[in-house]
Amino acid sequence: MKLSIIVPVLNEAQGIVAALDTLVPLRAFGTEVLVVDGGSIDDTPERASPLADRVIVTPRGRALQMNAGAQIATGDALLFLHADSRLPPHAPALVERALADRSWGRFDVAIEGRSAWLPVIAMSMNLRSRFTGIATGDQAIFVTRAAFEVAGGFPAQPLMEDIELSKRLKRLGPPAGLRARVATSGRRWDTHGAWRTILLMWRLRFDYWRGVPPAHLATRYYNAP
């Protein structure tokens, strides 16, 4: 099975080289790495280019960027990785094993940062995902190409695209919940405060559940103090 890792980015010049460096060993064994830039105003694409199989530029929007990456991917399976996240060792083998009898899945997550609450937050995210079958982008969603196409890809919405894709994929079957952990940055929790961020996310999820348009939720998310 060939795996394509799709990394959506926007103004990640400071960290993109370190992020992609961790994927170099995987590329040596046939994993494809695609970077999809949403119109950075720094030199993210230039820094990413030597460390990726392809770098493309698309309109801004994580869902749009990930769908564009999926369109050019040559792998049998797709894995969507945030630029501030690192995969666990032997991730391609873990994905291949998981997709032997499932059509999609995700990893557990560990959040790195200053707040002492981050391990608790990560644990609650992992437990919630295991109970609901809903994955978040921080958990590095992976999926067979066939299932991704049947699900229609990520919806063209500015927030909660990962939740909506999970709902679509659940109709095809339950996810593989891998206990191996993706390490992701806790910069938002550190910057805005752990409890303030938790409350914001709970409110956004509840409002999404009751039908508030994703565009309204995105405005609140990106403009949060």
Secondary structure, DSSP 8 states (H G I E B T S, - for coil): --EEEEEEESS-TTTHHHHHHTTHHHHHTT-EEEEEES--SSSHHHHHGGGSSEEEE--S-HHHHHHHHHHH---SEEEE--TTEE--TTHHHHHHHHTTT-SEEEEEEEEESS-TTHHHHHHHHHHHHHHH----GGG--EEEHHHHHHHTSS-S-SS-HHHHHHHHHHTT---EEEEEEEEEE-HHHHHH-HHHHHHHHHHHHHHHHTT--HHHHHHHHHT--
